C-alpha cells in the first residue's frame, strides 16, 4: 500500500491538507502567510501539542498539531546565566 500524497495537519486549531514532506513553515504559510513571516522574523515561534518548540524546517506527519506562540513565551531567563 502506498502512502497518501496529502496529509492532514492542524495549525492553531485549523485543519489543513498539505502535501506529504511539507515542513512546519510550509504548513503555517498555507494557514496564514503573515504568521509565517513572523516566524521567519523571530517574533513568533511554533510548538507542538505538548508545548515543546518545533523547528521550522521539520517535516510533518499526518495529524500534527502546531500552535503559534510569542517567541518570548519560549524564552527562559535561567538560560541566560
C-alpha positions in Angstrom: 0.0 0.0 0.0 1.3 3.5 -0.9 1.3 6.5 1.4 -1.2 9.2 0.6 0.2 12.3 -1.1 -1.8 14.6 1.1 -1.8 14.6 4.9 -3.9 16.5 7.4 -2.3 18.8 10.0 -3.6 21.4 12.4 -2.3 24.9 12.8 -3.9 26.9 15.7 -6.8 24.6 15.6 -7.5 24.9 11.9 -7.3 21.7 9.8 -5.2 21.9 6.7 -4.5 19.4 3.9 -0.8 19.6 2.8 1.5 17.6 0.7 3.5 14.8 2.4 7.0 16.1 3.1 5.9 19.7 3.8 7.7 21.4 6.6 6.4 23.3 9.6 6.8 26.7 7.9 5.1 25.4 4.8 2.0 24.4 6.9 2.0 27.8 8.7 2.3 29.6 5.4 -0.7 27.7 4.0 -2.6 28.7 7.1 -1.5 32.4 7.3 1.3 33.9 5.3 1.7 36.8 7.8 2.3 34.3 10.7 4.9 32.5 8.6 6.6 35.9 8.0 6.6 36.5 11.8 8.2 33.1 12.3 11.0 34.0 9.9 11.4 37.3 11.7 11.7 35.6 15.0 8.8 37.3 16.7 6.7 34.2 16.8 7.6 30.5 17.4 5.9 27.1 16.9 5.2 24.5 19.5 3.7 21.0 19.2 0.6 19.9 21.0 2.6 19.5 24.2 4.0 23.0 24.1 7.5 21.9 23.0 9.3 24.0 20.4 9.3 22.7 16.9 12.0 23.6 14.2 10.6 25.4 11.2 12.3 23.0 8.8 11.0 19.9 10.5 8.9 17.6 8.2 5.4 17.0 9.3 3.5 13.7 9.9 -0.2 13.4 9.4 -2.2 14.6 12.4 0.5 17.0 13.6 -0.8 19.8 15.9 1.0 23.1 15.7 0.5 26.2 17.8 1.9 29.6 17.1 3.2 31.4 20.2 5.1 34.5 21.0 8.8 33.9 20.7 9.1 35.4 24.2 6.9 32.7 25.6 9.7 30.2 24.9 12.4 32.3 26.4 13.6 31.1 29.8 15.6 33.6 31.9 17.6 30.8 33.6 19.1 30.0 30.2 20.8 33.4 30.2 23.0 32.6 33.2 
